[in-house]
Amino acid sequence: MGQTARVSAVVWTAAGSLLAWLWLLLCQGFFWRTDVRLPPRRDPEAWPSVCVVVPARDEAAMLPAALPSLLLQDYPGRAEVFFVDDGSSDGTGELARELARLHGGLPLTVGSPGEPPPGWAGKLWAVRHGITLARARDPEYLLLTDADIAHAPDSLRELVAAARTGGFDVVSQMARLRVGSAWERLVVPAFVYFFAQLYPFRRIGKEGTRTAAAAGGCVLLRTETAERVRVPDAFRHAVIDDVALARAVKGGGGRVWLGLADRVDSVRPYPRLHDLWRMVSRSAYAQLRHNPLLLAGTVAGLALVYLVPPVAVVAGLAAGSAAAATTGGLAWLVMTGTYVPMLRYYRQPLWLAPLLPFTAFLYLLMTVDSAVQHYRGRGAAWKGRTYARPEAVPDEG
């Protein structure tokens, strides 16, 4: 009787997981599709002026592969680059100047904002400084991009053409992250997959929807909109600044578009699990608004959706329950099928798809670790800075 009850519980739990996957497959904005690329666009009659703002802290190792791609943009209008050295200790600012002297191209200005005041995240303080410098040129658009992002020569003109044609206030591309090491192959495509599951790209671009997100490595922003919604002052302490920016713009009546990039690539390596762990855990609990109830719900949801299917298959086979094994197997099959397009986008072998439950378990542990670090008072640590808990941030006067 006891074993029968346990098997029945496994069957019902697996059925719940299968129903969850059918809902995700059909009702979550088709998040699993990877065909959301730059929308239809045409060249404008007159190309608007653009200022590129690049915040950087200790990025000397990344700059040779990234900064020249910005300087050498094939853009028909007026454009220049404002590089903000955020207190680097590795010669980042001087290397940026040297690369500009070596490669030429767009004019480069290197500035330094000093240490951020209380209540400001370091990157956003640097972005604010760069935008302030850029406004002296009165650009129509700002391109906010990271120092580890390499752009194809036509990246800027394609972004601007898409923004002008579609009437978007924000056009953002999720840069293709580096996938070289074994851990990167296992974790990185899943990172983008999970992001798209939380913020389905198709919903972001639709008017009248509340879903809003951007990818901080590549954000083209209308300057007038930035001034109107107070970017980045309105979310100056945000750890997940790209989502905060998109929410501010959309909440202010602006239009936001986000999709996957074809030729915008991150050159930053994450060769070890430890590197990837830090990347995820530094902001995972912030994503949950530092709410323990949301954390508990997220852990339970990850377990039901990603861990139950393989457990049900193993338990069903061990107990001789065809119902448990079949139901769990169907849920696992749907999960695997939704992950295949992302693996193809990253040009990875499809045998990685059935391993998604293991990767999801790693993300579950990273999320819990993020909460543990928060309650230990460490906040979100990045490049030698530890940011205060939200409740410790002073209110705006």
Salt bridges, closest charged atoms under 4 A:
ASP35 OD2 - ARG33 NH2 2.53
ASP35 OD1 - ARG202 NH2 2.65
ASP43 OD2 - ARG157 NH2 3.78
GLU59 OE2 - ARG268 NH2 2.40
GLU59 OE2 - LYS383 NZ 2.67
ASP74 OD2 - ARG157 NH1 3.61
GLU80 OE2 - ARG137 NE 2.89
ASP86 OD2 - ARG385 NH1 2.75
GLU94 OE1 - ARG97 NH1 3.68
GLU94 OE2 - ARG101 NH2 3.01
GLU98 OE1 - ARG101 NH2 2.79
GLU115 OE2 - ARG385 NH2 3.29
GLU140 OE2 - ARG164 NH1 3.41
ASP146 OD1 - LYS123 NZ 3.16
ASP148 OD2 - ARG268 NE 2.87
ASP154 OD2 - ARG263 NH2 2.72
GLU158 OE1 - ARG41 NE 2.67
ASP169 OD1 - ARG222 NE 3.48
GLU184 OE1 - ARG178 NH1 2.73
GLU207 OE2 - ARG255 NE 3.85
GLU224 OE2 - ARG228 NE 3.46
GLU227 OE2 - ARG135 NE 3.54
ASP233 OD2 - ARG128 NE 3.02
ASP241 OD1 - LYS123 NZ 3.58
ASP262 OD1 - ARG37 NH1 2.31
ASP265 OD1 - ARG176 NE 3.93
ASP275 OD1 - ARG272 NH2 2.85
GLU391 OE2 - ARG389 NH1 3.89
GLU396 OE2 - ARG230 NH2 2.97
GLU396 OE1 - ARG236 NH1 3.24
